[in-house]
Amino acid sequence: MPQLIPSPWLAYLLFSWVVFSVIVLPKVSTHVFPEAPAPQTKQAPQTEPWNWLWH
């Protein structure tokens, strides 16, 4: 069963995790959103009932 020979696959796995850890993670962790979300109030907005002309 050639799938159980770990020599090439272990090296591929370790190399891909090194690339992910060294290159991708710092870029993702330093990402900053252009606009911070505004804090929302806890009050519900004041709404008025509609005035239906045909009712």
Long-range contacts (C-beta under 8 A, 24 or more apart in sequence): none
